Every structure is written in structure tokens, then in C-alpha cells.
Amino acid sequence: MEAPPNLGQRYAGRFRAVYGDVAQEHGVGLIPFLLDGVAGIDSLNQADGMHPTAAGQQILAHQVWQVLGAVLAQRP
């Protein structure tokens, strides 16, 4: 999750840090920004500019699997 840039750099930085802090505190996986590499790229988003296309979804799935796969590999 990312805070909208219009809320200011200080707020956005503190907002971003919360997720990392909570993940570390609880020993869970973290995907810092799910839409990394997809958000703001017209060809990877539908006409509404908000929802990823099939190609964008593949990128999201890869990013999730990088974290989730590592978590699952550690389980008995």
C-alpha cells in the first residue's frame, strides 16, 4: 500500500514504514507495493486506469509468489 503523494513526503514515508515494521514484528512476509511495475503503466492497466490487465495480473502474481513461495517453503 502506498499513501497518495498529495499527502506529503513525510506522511508517505511514515505510512510506508508501518507495513515493514508490522511485518518484521510479526515475522510475516511483506510485499512492499503490490502494484510495483504495474501502477501508472497504461499498457498494464484497463481503461479505468485502476485495474490491471491480464499482463498486469501476471506481474502481480509473480510478485506475490516471490513472497508467498518463500513463506510456504519454510513450512513443514
C-alpha positions as CSV (number, residue, x, y, z in Angstrom):
1,M,0.0,0.0,0.0
2,E,1.2,3.5,-0.7
3,A,-0.1,6.8,0.5
4,P,-1.2,9.2,-2.1
5,P,1.7,11.6,-2.9
6,N,-0.5,14.7,-2.3
7,L,-0.4,13.9,1.4
8,G,3.3,14.9,1.5
9,Q,6.6,13.1,1.6
10,R,6.8,12.9,5.4
11,Y,3.4,11.3,5.8
12,A,4.0,8.9,2.8
13,G,7.4,7.8,4.3
14,R,5.9,7.1,7.7
15,F,2.9,5.3,6.2
16,R,5.2,3.1,4.1
17,A,7.3,2.2,7.1
18,V,4.4,0.9,9.1
19,Y,3.9,-2.1,6.9
20,G,7.6,-3.1,7.2
21,D,7.6,-2.6,10.9
22,V,4.5,-4.7,11.4
23,A,5.7,-7.5,9.1
24,Q,9.1,-7.6,10.9
25,E,7.4,-7.6,14.4
26,H,5.1,-10.5,13.5
27,G,7.6,-12.4,11.3
28,V,5.4,-12.4,8.2
29,G,6.1,-11.9,4.6
30,L,5.8,-8.4,3.0
31,I,5.0,-7.3,-0.5
32,P,6.0,-3.6,-0.1
33,F,3.8,-2.4,-3.0
34,L,1.7,-4.9,-4.8
35,L,1.3,-2.7,-7.9
36,D,5.0,-2.1,-8.3
37,G,5.9,-2.2,-12.0
38,V,2.2,-2.0,-13.0
39,A,0.7,1.2,-11.5
40,G,0.8,4.1,-13.9
41,I,1.7,2.0,-16.9
42,D,-1.1,2.4,-19.4
43,S,-0.5,-0.9,-21.2
44,L,-0.7,-2.9,-18.0
45,N,-4.0,-1.3,-16.8
46,Q,-7.5,-1.4,-18.0
47,A,-9.2,1.7,-19.4
48,D,-10.2,2.8,-15.9
49,G,-6.6,3.3,-15.1
50,M,-7.0,1.4,-11.8
51,H,-7.4,-2.3,-12.5
52,P,-4.6,-4.4,-14.1
53,T,-4.9,-6.1,-17.4
54,A,-4.1,-9.8,-17.8
55,A,-0.5,-8.9,-18.4
56,G,-0.5,-6.7,-15.3
57,Q,-2.1,-9.5,-13.3
58,Q,0.8,-11.8,-14.3
59,I,3.3,-9.3,-12.9
60,L,1.3,-9.1,-9.7
61,A,1.1,-12.9,-9.4
62,H,4.8,-13.2,-9.9
63,Q,5.5,-10.6,-7.1
64,V,3.1,-12.4,-4.7
65,W,4.6,-15.7,-5.5
66,Q,8.1,-14.5,-4.7
67,V,7.0,-13.8,-1.1
68,L,4.4,-16.5,-0.7
69,G,6.6,-19.2,-2.2
70,A,9.3,-18.4,0.3
71,V,6.8,-18.5,3.2
72,L,5.4,-21.8,2.1
73,A,8.8,-23.3,1.6
74,Q,9.6,-22.7,5.3
75,R,6.5,-24.6,6.5
76,P,6.8,-28.3,7.3
